[in-house]
Amino acid sequence: MTAPDDDVVELATKMFGLARNGDTETLTAYLAAGVPPNLTNDSGDTLVMLAAYHGHTETVTALLAAGADPNRPNDRGQTPIAGAVFKGETDVVKALVAGGADPSAGSPSAIATAQMFGQTELLALFEQH
């Protein structure tokens, strides 16, 4: 397997930064230009995972609208919704649930994470879906 072109690596790095920083407008422009919404970094983190973990609800919603998979785990088996639960990002969790995220997916799951941290509001939300 050949190493990726430096320009491709630079673009991917920029995309992960946009997701991490919640730059929804710029990121969606790149998605519209053909950047894959399920792009992953060397740890298996998707753009959705990074946006969710850093609390960017609008970015998460835009990525889901562009076709990003809300349930794709990273290399450690963690899902975006479990990361958002861990970080206490309730609005992101709600956006992910609305976008089809499965709170029982991953290890630990969002349900297990919410139970661990006593987040009863989120557990009630998960029971509704």
N, CA, C and O atoms as a Tinker XYZ file with bonds, in Angstrom:
   516  protein
     1  N      0.845000   -1.179000    0.000000    73     2
     2  CA     0.000000    0.000000    0.000000    64     1     3
     3  C      0.889000    1.240000    0.000000    63     2     4     5
     4  O      1.854000    1.316000    0.761000    81     3
     5  N      0.573000    2.186000   -0.831000    73     3     6
     6  CA     1.374000    3.400000   -0.915000    64     5     7
     7  C      0.881000    4.428000    0.097000    63     6     8     9
     8  O     -0.287000    4.436000    0.485000    81     7
     9  N      1.788000    5.280000    0.508000    73     7    10
    10  CA     1.434000    6.343000    1.446000    64     9    11
    11  C      0.568000    7.380000    0.737000    63    10    12    13
    12  O      0.746000    7.634000   -0.454000    81    11
    13  N     -0.361000    7.973000    1.466000    73    11    14
    14  CA    -1.196000    8.997000    0.846000    64    13    15
    15  C     -0.377000   10.218000    0.445000    63    14    16    17
    16  O      0.641000   10.531000    1.063000    81    15
    17  N     -0.825000   10.882000   -0.571000    73    15    18
    18  CA    -0.217000   12.105000   -1.054000    64    17    19
    19  C     -0.232000   13.161000    0.065000    63    18    20    21
    20  O     -1.181000   13.226000    0.846000    81    19
    21  N      0.819000   13.983000    0.136000    73    19    22
    22  CA     0.901000   15.020000    1.173000    64    21    23
    23  C     -0.291000   15.972000    1.139000    63    22    24    25
    24  O     -0.777000   16.404000    2.184000    81    23
    25  N     -0.759000   16.296000   -0.062000    73    23    26
    26  CA    -1.911000   17.197000   -0.179000    64    25    27
    27  C     -3.174000   16.564000    0.394000    63    26    28    29
    28  O     -3.996000   17.254000    0.997000    81    27
    29  N     -3.332000   15.255000    0.211000    73    27    30
    30  CA    -4.490000   14.543000    0.752000    64    29    31
    31  C     -4.426000   14.543000    2.279000    63    30    32    33
    32  O     -5.432000   14.784000    2.947000    81    31
    33  N     -3.251000   14.274000    2.821000    73    31    34
    34  CA    -3.071000   14.281000    4.277000    64    33    35
    35  C     -3.365000   15.669000    4.833000    63    34    36    37
    36  O     -4.027000   15.803000    5.862000    81    35
    37  N     -2.879000   16.687000    4.160000    73    35    38
    38  CA    -3.107000   18.065000    4.606000    64    37    39
    39  C     -4.601000   18.400000    4.599000    63    38    40    41
    40  O     -5.105000   19.013000    5.541000    81    39
    41  N     -5.306000   18.000000    3.542000    73    39    42
    42  CA    -6.746000   18.253000    3.452000    64    41    43
    43  C     -7.492000   17.505000    4.549000    63    42    44    45
    44  O     -8.365000   18.075000    5.204000    81    43
    45  N     -7.159000   16.238000    4.755000    73    43    46
    46  CA    -7.823000   15.446000    5.793000    64    45    47
    47  C     -7.587000   16.072000    7.171000    63    46    48    49
    48  O     -8.513000   16.177000    7.975000    81    47
    49  N     -6.367000   16.479000    7.435000    73    47    50
    50  CA    -6.042000   17.115000    8.710000    64    49    51
    51  C     -6.876000   18.373000    8.903000    63    50    52    53
    52  O     -7.359000   18.649000   10.001000    81    51
    53  N     -7.036000   19.126000    7.833000    73    51    54
    54  CA    -7.857000   20.345000    7.893000    64    53    55
    55  C     -9.304000   19.982000    8.215000    63    54    56    57
    56  O     -9.940000   20.661000    9.021000    81    55
    57  N     -9.837000   18.925000    7.601000    73    55    58
    58  CA   -11.229000   18.511000    7.840000    64    57    59
    59  C    -11.448000   18.130000    9.301000    63    58    60    61
    60  O    -12.456000   18.500000    9.903000    81    59
    61  N    -10.500000   17.392000    9.863000    73    59    62
    62  CA   -10.627000   17.001000   11.267000    64    61    63
    63  C    -10.590000   18.226000   12.173000    63    62    64    65
    64  O    -11.305000   18.285000   13.174000    81    63
    65  N     -9.766000   19.194000   11.827000    73    63    66
    66  CA    -9.714000   20.438000   12.597000    64    65    67
    67  C    -11.019000   21.210000   12.515000    63    66    68    69
    68  O    -11.485000   21.755000   13.516000    81    67
    69  N    -11.615000   21.260000   11.322000    73    67    70
    70  CA   -12.899000   21.954000   11.160000    64    69    71
    71  C    -13.983000   21.290000   12.012000    63    70    72    73
    72  O    -14.788000   21.975000   12.644000    81    71
    73  N    -14.001000   19.965000   12.026000    73    71    74
    74  CA   -14.988000   19.243000   12.834000    64    73    75
    75  C    -14.737000   19.485000   14.321000    63    74    76    77
    76  O    -15.671000   19.750000   15.077000    81    75
    77  N    -13.494000   19.394000   14.729000    73    75    78
    78  CA   -13.119000   19.577000   16.136000    64    77    79
    79  C    -13.468000   20.982000   16.619000    63    78    80    81
    80  O    -13.864000   21.169000   17.769000    81    79
    81  N    -13.320000   21.970000   15.732000    73    79    82
    82  CA   -13.555000   23.371000   16.102000    64    81    83
    83  C    -14.974000   23.852000   15.818000    63    82    84    85
    84  O    -15.328000   24.979000   16.163000    81    83
    85  N    -15.786000   23.007000   15.193000    73    83    86
    86  CA   -17.175000   23.382000   14.932000    64    85    87
    87  C    -17.348000   24.402000   13.820000    63    86    88    89
    88  O    -18.285000   25.199000   13.856000    81    87
    89  N    -16.470000   24.390000   12.844000    73    87    90
    90  CA   -16.578000   25.314000   11.702000    64    89    91
    91  C    -17.512000   24.691000   10.667000    63    90    92    93
    92  O    -17.079000   24.192000    9.628000    81    91
    93  N    -18.793000   24.736000   10.982000    73    91    94
    94  CA   -19.819000   24.059000   10.182000    64    93    95
    95  C    -19.863000   24.561000    8.749000    63    94    96    97
    96  O    -19.924000   23.764000    7.812000    81    95
    97  N    -19.834000   25.861000    8.574000    73    95    98
    98  CA   -19.967000   26.443000    7.234000    64    97    99
    99  C    -18.851000   25.976000    6.301000    63    98   100   101
   100  O    -19.115000   25.546000    5.178000    81    99
   101  N    -17.624000   26.059000    6.760000    73    99   102
   102  CA   -16.497000   25.645000    5.927000    64   101   103
   103  C    -16.526000   24.143000    5.682000    63   102   104   105
   104  O    -16.300000   23.684000    4.562000    81   103
   105  N    -16.801000   23.385000    6.727000    73   103   106
   106  CA   -16.835000   21.929000    6.602000    64   105   107
   107  C    -17.911000   21.485000    5.616000    63   106   108   109
   108  O    -17.661000   20.610000    4.787000    81   107
   109  N    -19.093000   22.067000    5.692000    73   107   110
   110  CA   -20.164000   21.662000    4.769000    64   109   111
   111  C    -19.830000   22.044000    3.325000    63   110   112   113
   112  O    -20.251000   21.361000    2.391000    81   111
   113  N    -19.085000   23.119000    3.141000    73   111   114
   114  CA   -18.647000   23.472000    1.785000    64   113   115
   115  C    -17.717000   22.390000    1.229000    63   114   116   117
   116  O    -17.828000   22.017000    0.061000    81   115
   117  N    -16.816000   21.893000    2.053000    73   115   118
   118  CA   -15.931000   20.806000    1.622000    64   117   119
   119  C    -16.715000   19.520000    1.362000    63   118   120   121
   120  O    -16.419000   18.792000    0.415000    81   119
   121  N    -17.699000   19.245000    2.189000    73   119   122
   122  CA   -18.535000   18.057000    1.965000    64   121   123
   123  C    -19.271000   18.174000    0.640000    63   122   124   125
   124  O    -19.359000   17.204000   -0.114000    81   123
   125  N    -19.798000   19.357000    0.356000    73   123   126
   126  CA   -20.505000   19.584000   -0.906000    64   125   127
   127  C    -19.560000   19.432000   -2.100000    63   126   128   129
   128  O    -19.989000   19.085000   -3.200000    81   127
   129  N    -18.272000   19.694000   -1.873000    73   127   130
   130  CA   -17.268000   19.575000   -2.934000    64   129   131
   131  C    -16.745000   18.151000   -3.086000    63   130   132   133
   132  O    -15.948000   17.875000   -3.983000    81   131
   133  N    -17.192000   17.234000   -2.204000    73   131   134
   134  CA   -16.815000   15.842000   -2.382000    64   133   135
   135  C    -16.041000   15.172000   -1.266000    63   134   136   137
   136  O    -15.714000   13.991000   -1.374000    81   135
   137  N    -15.738000   15.894000   -0.195000    73   135   138
   138  CA   -15.077000   15.242000    0.933000    64   137   139
   139  C    -16.065000   14.234000    1.526000    63   138   140   141
   140  O    -17.220000   14.584000    1.768000    81   139
   141  N    -15.637000   12.997000    1.762000    73   139   142
   142  CA   -16.556000   11.989000    2.288000    64   141   143
   143  C    -16.983000   12.305000    3.730000    63   142   144   145
   144  O    -16.138000   12.609000    4.572000    81   143
   145  N    -18.292000   12.235000    4.013000    73   143   146
   146  CA   -18.765000   12.569000    5.358000    64   145   147
   147  C    -18.319000   11.574000    6.430000    63   146   148   149
   148  O    -18.374000   11.885000    7.620000    81   147
   149  N    -17.880000   10.387000    6.023000    73   147   150
   150  CA   -17.413000    9.381000    6.983000    64   149   151
   151  C    -15.891000    9.274000    7.029000    63   150   152   153
   152  O    -15.353000    8.235000    7.412000    81   151
   153  N    -15.205000   10.328000    6.646000    73   151   154
   154  CA   -13.752000   10.384000    6.706000    64   153   155
   155  C    -13.297000   10.050000    8.125000    63   154   156   157
   156  O    -13.870000   10.546000    9.095000    81   155
   157  N    -12.271000    9.212000    8.248000    73   155   158
   158  CA   -11.751000    8.843000    9.572000    64   157   159
   159  C    -10.271000    9.166000    9.678000    63   158   160   161
   160  O     -9.539000    9.165000    8.688000    81   159
   161  N     -9.851000    9.442000   10.903000    73   159   162
   162  CA    -8.428000    9.692000   11.142000    64   161   163
   163  C     -7.727000    8.379000   11.492000    63   162   164   165
   164  O     -8.329000    7.309000   11.405000    81   163
   165  N     -6.471000    8.460000   11.883000    73   163   166
   166  CA    -5.683000    7.257000   12.144000    64   165   167
   167  C     -6.113000    6.504000   13.399000    63   166   168   169
   168  O     -5.602000    5.417000   13.668000    81   167
   169  N     -7.042000    7.063000   14.169000    73   167   170
   170  CA    -7.612000    6.379000   15.342000    64   169   171
   171  C     -9.019000    5.863000   15.057000    63   170   172   173
   172  O     -9.677000    5.296000   15.930000    81   171
   173  N     -9.466000    6.071000   13.824000    73   171   174
   174  CA   -10.815000    5.645000   13.462000    64   173   175
   175  C    -11.892000    6.634000   13.844000    63   174   176   177
   176  O    -13.079000    6.344000   13.688000    81   175
   177  N    -11.502000    7.805000   14.345000    73   175   178
   178  CA   -12.491000    8.822000   14.693000    64   177   179
   179  C    -13.027000    9.466000   13.418000    63   178   180   181
   180  O    -12.262000    9.894000   12.553000    81   179
   181  N    -14.342000    9.527000   13.317000    73   179   182
   182  CA   -14.966000   10.190000   12.180000    64   181   183
   183  C    -15.108000   11.681000   12.466000    63   182   184   185
   184  O    -14.874000   12.142000   13.583000    81   183
   185  N    -15.493000   12.415000   11.439000    73   183   186
   186  CA   -15.777000   13.835000   11.615000    64   185   187
   187  C    -16.891000   14.024000   12.642000    63   186   188   189
   188  O    -16.840000   14.942000   13.460000    81   187
   189  N    -17.908000   13.142000   12.594000    73   187   190
   190  CA   -19.011000   13.225000   13.560000    64   189   191
   191  C    -18.495000   12.990000   14.975000    63   190   192   193
   192  O    -18.888000   13.698000   15.902000    81   191
   193  N    -17.630000   12.015000   15.149000    73   191   194
   194  CA   -17.080000   11.736000   16.478000    64   193   195
   195  C    -16.377000   12.971000   17.033000    63   194   196   197
   196  O    -16.588000   13.342000   18.187000    81   195
   197  N    -15.556000   13.596000   16.224000    73   195   198
   198  CA   -14.803000   14.760000   16.691000    64   197   199
   199  C    -15.722000   15.933000   17.003000    63   198   200   201
   200  O    -15.553000   16.601000   18.023000    81   199
   201  N    -16.695000   16.186000   16.129000    73   199   202
   202  CA   -17.636000   17.281000   16.370000    64   201   203
   203  C    -18.479000   17.009000   17.614000    63   202   204   205
   204  O    -18.728000   17.912000   18.413000    81   203
   205  N    -18.915000   15.760000   17.772000    73   203   206
   206  CA   -19.750000   15.394000   18.928000    64   205   207
   207  C    -18.963000   15.531000   20.226000    63   206   208   209
   208  O    -19.453000   16.111000   21.195000    81   207
   209  N    -17.764000   15.008000   20.245000    73   207   210
   210  CA   -16.939000   15.005000   21.443000    64   209   211
   211  C    -16.612000   16.428000   21.898000    63   210   212   213
   212  O    -16.447000   16.691000   23.089000    81   211
   213  N    -16.523000   17.338000   20.927000    73   211   214
   214  CA   -16.177000   18.721000   21.249000    64   213   215
   215  C    -17.406000   19.627000   21.371000    63   214   216   217
   216  O    -17.273000   20.845000   21.486000    81   215
   217  N    -18.605000   19.029000   21.347000    73   215   218
   218  CA   -19.818000   19.769000   21.667000    64   217   219
   219  C    -20.392000   20.651000   20.582000    63   218   220   221
   220  O    -21.039000   21.653000   20.887000    81   219
   221  N    -20.176000   20.311000   19.333000    73   219   222
   222  CA   -20.641000   21.153000   18.229000    64   221   223
   223  C    -21.915000   20.580000   17.592000    63   222   224   225
   224  O    -21.858000   19.862000   16.593000    81   223
   225  N    -23.051000   20.911000   18.188000    73   223   226
   226  CA   -24.345000   20.376000   17.761000    64   225   227
   227  C    -24.639000   20.699000   16.303000    63   226   228   229
   228  O    -25.047000   19.819000   15.546000    81   227
   229  N    -24.441000   21.932000   15.907000    73   227   230
   230  CA   -24.730000   22.346000   14.529000    64   229   231
   231  C    -23.872000   21.558000   13.530000    63   230   232   233
   232  O    -24.359000   21.153000   12.474000    81   231
   233  N    -22.620000   21.348000   13.860000    73   231   234
   234  CA   -21.720000   20.604000   12.979000    64   233   235
   235  C    -22.159000   19.144000   12.891000    63   234   236   237
   236  O    -22.171000   18.561000   11.808000    81   235
   237  N    -22.517000   18.559000   14.028000    73   235   238
   238  CA   -23.008000   17.176000   14.038000    64   237   239
   239  C    -24.237000   17.056000   13.144000    63   238   240   241
   240  O    -24.325000   16.145000   12.322000    81   239
   241  N    -25.175000   17.968000   13.303000    73   239   242
   242  CA   -26.400000   17.936000   12.506000    64   241   243
   243  C    -26.102000   18.061000   11.017000    63   242   244   245
   244  O    -26.698000   17.358000   10.201000    81   243
   245  N    -25.183000   18.952000   10.663000    73   243   246
   246  CA   -24.817000   19.131000    9.253000    64   245   247
   247  C    -24.146000   17.877000    8.693000    63   246   248   249
   248  O    -24.419000   17.483000    7.559000    81   247
   249  N    -23.280000   17.255000    9.469000    73   247   250
   250  CA   -22.608000   16.027000    9.018000    64   249   251
   251  C    -23.615000   14.904000    8.819000    63   250   252   253
   252  O    -23.533000   14.164000    7.838000    81   251
   253  N    -24.559000   14.771000    9.735000    73   251   254
   254  CA   -25.591000   13.738000    9.580000    64   253   255
   255  C    -26.425000   14.001000    8.336000    63   254   256   257
   256  O    -26.761000   13.068000    7.606000    81   255
   257  N    -26.761000   15.260000    8.088000    73   255   258
   258  CA   -27.535000   15.622000    6.895000    64   257   259
   259  C    -26.762000   15.307000    5.618000    63   258   260   261
   260  O    -27.359000   15.041000    4.575000    81   259
   261  N    -25.436000   15.338000    5.704000    73   259   262
   262  CA   -24.583000   15.042000    4.546000    64   261   263
   263  C    -24.346000   13.546000    4.363000    63   262   264   265
   264  O    -23.673000   13.127000    3.421000    81   263
   265  N    -24.907000   12.738000    5.275000    73   263   266
   266  CA   -24.787000   11.292000    5.127000    64   265   267
   267  C    -23.812000   10.608000    6.050000    63   266   268   269
   268  O    -23.527000    9.423000    5.875000    81   267
   269  N    -23.291000   11.324000    7.033000    73   267   270
   270  CA   -22.372000   10.703000    7.986000    64   269   271
   271  C    -23.098000    9.647000    8.811000    63   270   272   273
   272  O    -24.270000    9.808000    9.153000    81   271
   273  N    -22.395000    8.576000    9.124000    73   271   274
   274  CA   -22.943000    7.472000    9.908000    64   273   275
   275  C    -22.866000    7.820000   11.394000    63   274   276   277
   276  O    -21.766000    7.974000   11.924000    81   275
   277  N    -24.016000    7.950000   12.088000    73   275   278
   278  CA   -23.978000    8.320000   13.500000    64   277   279
   279  C    -23.518000    7.185000   14.416000    63   278   280   281
   280  O    -23.251000    7.413000   15.595000    81   279
   281  N    -23.424000    5.975000   13.886000    73   279   282
   282  CA   -23.097000    4.810000   14.706000    64   281   283
   283  C    -21.717000    4.219000   14.448000    63   282   284   285
   284  O    -21.374000    3.187000   15.024000    81   283
   285  N    -20.931000    4.843000   13.607000    73   283   286
   286  CA   -19.633000    4.278000   13.257000    64   285   287
   287  C    -18.660000    4.408000   14.426000    63   286   288   289
   288  O    -18.335000    5.521000   14.840000    81   287
   289  N    -18.197000    3.285000   14.957000    73   287   290
   290  CA   -17.279000    3.352000   16.098000    64   289   291
   291  C    -15.854000    3.661000   15.652000    63   290   292   293
   292  O    -15.480000    3.435000   14.502000    81   291
   293  N    -15.075000    4.178000   16.586000    73   291   294
   294  CA   -13.652000    4.376000   16.311000    64   293   295
   295  C    -12.915000    3.066000   16.587000    63   294   296   297
   296  O    -13.544000    2.042000   16.852000    81   295
   297  N    -11.606000    3.099000   16.526000    73   295   298
   298  CA   -10.805000    1.885000   16.689000    64   297   299
   299  C    -10.884000    1.289000   18.099000    63   298   300   301
   300  O    -10.491000    0.143000   18.315000    81   299
   301  N    -11.389000    2.067000   19.048000    73   299   302
   302  CA   -11.546000    1.573000   20.421000    64   301   303
   303  C    -12.984000    1.115000   20.694000    63   302   304   305
   304  O    -13.316000    0.760000   21.825000    81   303
   305  N    -13.831000    1.121000   19.668000    73   303   306
   306  CA   -15.215000    0.684000   19.813000    64   305   307
   307  C    -16.150000    1.746000   20.359000    63   306   308   309
   308  O    -17.294000    1.447000   20.700000    81   307
   309  N    -15.681000    2.980000   20.448000    73   307   310
   310  CA   -16.495000    4.076000   20.970000    64   309   311
   311  C    -17.289000    4.726000   19.846000    63   310   312   313
   312  O    -16.786000    4.895000   18.735000    81   311
   313  N    -18.535000    5.088000   20.142000    73   311   314
   314  CA   -19.392000    5.748000   19.158000    64   313   315
   315  C    -19.508000    7.241000   19.476000    63   314   316   317
   316  O    -19.235000    7.667000   20.599000    81   315
   317  N    -19.917000    8.030000   18.479000    73   315   318
   318  CA   -20.079000    9.465000   18.731000    64   317   319
   319  C    -21.034000    9.767000   19.887000    63   318   320   321
   320  O    -20.775000   10.675000   20.678000    81   319
   321  N    -22.135000    9.017000   19.994000    73   319   322
   322  CA   -23.105000    9.319000   21.049000    64   321   323
   323  C    -22.537000    9.001000   22.426000    63   322   324   325
   324  O    -22.815000    9.721000   23.385000    81   323
   325  N    -21.755000    7.949000   22.543000    73   323   326
   326  CA   -21.136000    7.640000   23.835000    64   325   327
   327  C    -20.128000    8.723000   24.210000    63   326   328   329
   328  O    -20.023000    9.095000   25.379000    81   327
   329  N    -19.393000    9.226000   23.233000    73   327   330
   330  CA   -18.451000   10.317000   23.490000    64   329   331
   331  C    -19.153000   11.578000   23.953000    63   330   332   333
   332  O    -18.678000   12.271000   24.852000    81   331
   333  N    -20.298000   11.877000   23.328000    73   331   334
   334  CA   -21.066000   13.063000   23.715000    64   333   335
   335  C    -21.646000   12.906000   25.116000    63   334   336   337
   336  O    -21.688000   13.866000   25.884000    81   335
   337  N    -22.093000   11.698000   25.448000    73   335   338
   338  CA   -22.594000   11.442000   26.806000    64   337   339
   339  C    -21.461000   11.638000   27.808000    63   338   340   341
   340  O    -21.637000   12.304000   28.828000    81   339
   341  N    -20.310000   11.065000   27.518000    73   339   342
   342  CA   -19.147000   11.177000   28.400000    64   341   343
   343  C    -18.794000   12.639000   28.666000    63   342   344   345
   344  O    -18.455000   13.007000   29.790000    81   343
   345  N    -18.874000   13.464000   27.631000    73   343   346
   346  CA   -18.522000   14.876000   27.766000    64   345   347
   347  C    -19.677000   15.726000   28.311000    63   346   348   349
   348  O    -19.496000   16.917000   28.561000    81   347
   349  N    -20.859000   15.129000   28.498000    73   347   350
   350  CA   -22.002000   15.872000   29.024000    64   349   351
   351  C    -22.631000   16.818000   28.021000    63   350   352   353
   352  O    -23.222000   17.829000   28.401000    81   351
   353  N    -22.508000   16.496000   26.748000    73   351   354
   354  CA   -23.019000   17.342000   25.670000    64   353   355
   355  C    -24.456000   16.923000   25.312000    63   354   356   357
   356  O    -24.679000   16.253000   24.303000    81   355
   357  N    -25.417000   17.322000   26.141000    73   355   358
   358  CA   -26.809000   16.898000   25.997000    64   357   359
   359  C    -27.404000   17.276000   24.643000    63   358   360   361
   360  O    -28.088000   16.458000   24.029000    81   359
   361  N    -27.162000   18.485000   24.168000    73   359   362
   362  CA   -27.724000   18.900000   22.876000    64   361   363
   363  C    -27.164000   18.060000   21.730000    63   362   364   365
   364  O    -27.883000   17.737000   20.785000    81   363
   365  N    -25.894000   17.712000   21.814000    73   363   366
   366  CA   -25.281000   16.852000   20.802000    64   365   367
   367  C    -25.908000   15.466000   20.856000    63   366   368   369
   368  O    -26.212000   14.876000   19.819000    81   367
   369  N    -26.102000   14.944000   22.068000    73   367   370
   370  CA   -26.739000   13.635000   22.222000    64   369   371
   371  C    -28.118000   13.650000   21.574000    63   370   372   373
   372  O    -28.473000   12.721000   20.849000    81   371
   373  N    -28.889000   14.690000   21.827000    73   371   374
   374  CA   -30.241000   14.800000   21.246000    64   373   375
   375  C    -30.170000   14.847000   19.721000    63   374   376   377
   376  O    -30.985000   14.219000   19.045000    81   375
   377  N    -29.212000   15.580000   19.178000    73   375   378
   378  CA   -29.052000   15.661000   17.716000    64   377   379
   379  C    -28.680000   14.296000   17.143000    63   378   380   381
   380  O    -29.177000   13.908000   16.085000    81   379
   381  N    -27.818000   13.577000   17.831000    73   379   382
   382  CA   -27.415000   12.254000   17.356000    64   381   383
   383  C    -28.585000   11.273000   17.401000    63   382   384   385
   384  O    -28.774000   10.492000   16.468000    81   383
   385  N    -29.367000   11.308000   18.473000    73   383   386
   386  CA   -30.548000   10.442000   18.564000    64   385   387
   387  C    -31.506000   10.770000   17.426000    63   386   388   389
   388  O    -32.027000    9.866000   16.773000    81   387
   389  N    -31.743000   12.060000   17.184000    73   387   390
   390  CA   -32.623000   12.477000   16.089000    64   389   391
   391  C    -32.074000   12.027000   14.734000    63   390   392   393
   392  O    -32.837000   11.802000   13.794000    81   391
   393  N    -30.755000   11.899000   14.641000    73   391   394
   394  CA   -30.100000   11.487000   13.405000    64   393   395
   395  C    -29.919000    9.989000   13.264000    63   394   396   397
   396  O    -29.271000    9.523000   12.327000    81   395
   397  N    -30.494000    9.225000   14.199000    73   395   398
   398  CA   -30.464000    7.774000   14.073000    64   397   399
   399  C    -29.401000    7.054000   14.874000    63   398   400   401
   400  O    -29.183000    5.861000   14.663000    81   399
   401  N    -28.730000    7.741000   15.790000    73   399   402
   402  CA   -27.703000    7.081000   16.598000    64   401   403
   403  C    -28.343000    6.050000   17.523000    63   402   404   405
   404  O    -29.418000    6.273000   18.080000    81   403
   405  N    -27.665000    4.929000   17.674000    73   403   406
   406  CA   -28.117000    3.837000   18.540000    64   405   407
   407  C    -27.400000    3.944000   19.884000    63   406   408   409
   408  O    -26.194000    3.707000   19.954000    81   407
   409  N    -28.125000    4.300000   20.961000    73   407   410
   410  CA   -27.461000    4.459000   22.256000    64   409   411
   411  C    -26.944000    3.153000   22.863000    63   410   412   413
   412  O    -26.203000    3.176000   23.845000    81   411
   413  N    -27.331000    2.020000   22.283000    73   411   414
   414  CA   -26.831000    0.742000   22.806000    64   413   415
   415  C    -25.594000    0.245000   22.053000    63   414   416   417
   416  O    -25.013000   -0.775000   22.424000    81   415
   417  N    -25.190000    0.957000   21.002000    73   415   418
   418  CA   -24.029000    0.555000   20.201000    64   417   419
   419  C    -22.731000    0.965000   20.893000    63   418   420   421
   420  O    -22.708000    1.884000   21.711000    81   419
   421  N    -21.667000    0.272000   20.551000    73   419   422
   422  CA   -20.336000    0.630000   21.021000    64   421   423
   423  C    -20.004000    0.048000   22.378000    63   422   424   425
   424  O    -20.827000   -0.595000   23.031000    81   423
   425  N    -18.761000    0.298000   22.779000    73   423   426
   426  CA   -18.282000   -0.235000   24.044000    64   425   427
   427  C    -17.343000    0.776000   24.701000    63   426   428   429
   428  O    -16.243000    0.991000   24.192000    81   427
   429  N    -17.731000    1.398000   25.798000    73   427   430
   430  CA   -19.045000    1.247000   26.405000    64   429   431
   431  C    -20.097000    1.993000   25.597000    63   430   432   433
   432  O    -19.790000    2.954000   24.893000    81   431
   433  N    -21.318000    1.545000   25.707000    73   431   434
   434  CA   -22.415000    2.188000   24.990000    64   433   435
   435  C    -22.767000    3.524000   25.652000    63   434   436   437
   436  O    -22.337000    3.819000   26.767000    81   435
   437  N    -23.556000    4.314000   24.939000    73   435   438
   438  CA   -24.032000    5.579000   25.513000    64   437   439
   439  C    -24.905000    5.311000   26.733000    63   438   440   441
   440  O    -24.878000    6.069000   27.702000    81   439
   441  N    -25.677000    4.230000   26.680000    73   439   442
   442  CA   -26.528000    3.871000   27.818000    64   441   443
   443  C    -25.657000    3.562000   29.034000    63   442   444   445
   444  O    -25.908000    4.075000   30.124000    81   443
   445  N    -24.635000    2.725000   28.852000    73   443   446
   446  CA   -23.743000    2.375000   29.959000    64   445   447
   447  C    -23.020000    3.608000   30.490000    63   446   448   449
   448  O    -22.835000    3.751000   31.698000    81   447
   449  N    -22.615000    4.491000   29.595000    73   447   450
   450  CA   -21.920000    5.719000   30.000000    64   449   451
   451  C    -22.858000    6.615000   30.800000    63   450   452   453
   452  O    -22.465000    7.165000   31.829000    81   451
   453  N    -24.097000    6.765000   30.331000    73   451   454
   454  CA   -25.077000    7.585000   31.054000    64   453   455
   455  C    -25.368000    6.991000   32.430000    63   454   456   457
   456  O    -25.514000    7.724000   33.407000    81   455
   457  N    -25.451000    5.673000   32.505000    73   455   458
   458  CA   -25.675000    5.017000   33.797000    64   457   459
   459  C    -24.496000    5.262000   34.733000    63   458   460   461
   460  O    -24.683000    5.548000   35.916000    81   459
   461  N    -23.291000    5.148000   34.203000    73   459   462
   462  CA   -22.080000    5.331000   34.999000    64   461   463
   463  C    -22.022000    6.728000   35.621000    63   462   464   465
   464  O    -21.565000    6.891000   36.752000    81   463
   465  N    -22.490000    7.735000   34.871000    73   463   466
   466  CA   -22.414000    9.115000   35.343000    64   465   467
   467  C    -23.741000    9.628000   35.894000    63   466   468   469
   468  O    -23.869000   10.818000   36.182000    81   467
   469  N    -24.735000    8.741000   36.045000    73   467   470
   470  CA   -26.016000    9.124000   36.633000    64   469   471
   471  C    -26.782000   10.154000   35.836000    63   470   472   473
   472  O    -27.463000   11.005000   36.409000    81   471
   473  N    -26.679000   10.089000   34.533000    73   471   474
   474  CA   -27.353000   11.062000   33.668000    64   473   475
   475  C    -28.767000   10.567000   33.339000    63   474   476   477
   476  O    -29.024000   10.017000   32.268000    81   475
   477  N    -29.666000   10.782000   34.296000    73   475   478
   478  CA   -31.026000   10.243000   34.181000    64   477   479
   479  C    -31.809000   10.867000   33.030000    63   478   480   481
   480  O    -32.639000   10.195000   32.417000    81   479
   481  N    -31.559000   12.144000   32.726000    73   479   482
   482  CA   -32.250000   12.796000   31.612000    64   481   483
   483  C    -31.934000   12.081000   30.288000    63   482   484   485
   484  O    -32.819000   11.862000   29.461000    81   483
   485  N    -30.681000   11.729000   30.110000    73   483   486
   486  CA   -30.288000   11.046000   28.882000    64   485   487
   487  C    -30.823000    9.620000   28.850000    63   486   488   489
   488  O    -31.235000    9.139000   27.795000    81   487
   489  N    -30.822000    8.950000   29.979000    73   487   490
   490  CA   -31.381000    7.591000   30.031000    64   489   491
   491  C    -32.854000    7.615000   29.654000    63   490   492   493
   492  O    -33.327000    6.736000   28.934000    81   491
   493  N    -33.583000    8.619000   30.135000    73   491   494
   494  CA   -35.005000    8.751000   29.773000    64   493   495
   495  C    -35.153000    9.015000   28.274000    63   494   496   497
   496  O    -36.066000    8.485000   27.640000    81   495
   497  N    -34.273000    9.819000   27.712000    73   495   498
   498  CA   -34.289000   10.097000   26.274000    64   497   499
   499  C    -34.060000    8.804000   25.483000    63   498   500   501
   500  O    -34.743000    8.557000   24.489000    81   499
   501  N    -33.119000    7.995000   25.914000    73   499   502
   502  CA   -32.816000    6.745000   25.229000    64   501   503
   503  C    -33.985000    5.780000   25.287000    63   502   504   505
   504  O    -34.239000    5.056000   24.324000    81   503
   505  N    -34.696000    5.761000   26.397000    73   503   506
   506  CA   -35.848000    4.874000   26.532000    64   505   507
   507  C    -36.971000    5.246000   25.578000    63   506   508   509
   508  O    -37.748000    4.382000   25.170000    81   507
   509  N    -37.067000    6.528000   25.217000    73   507   510
   510  CA   -38.105000    6.990000   24.301000    64   509   511
   511  C    -37.845000    6.552000   22.865000    63   510   512   513
   512  O    -38.761000    6.554000   22.044000    81   511
   513  N    -36.608000    6.177000   22.555000    73   511   514
   514  CA   -36.253000    5.831000   21.175000    64   513   515
   515  C    -35.891000    4.407000   21.037000    63   514   516
   516  O    -35.567000    3.956000   19.938000    81   515
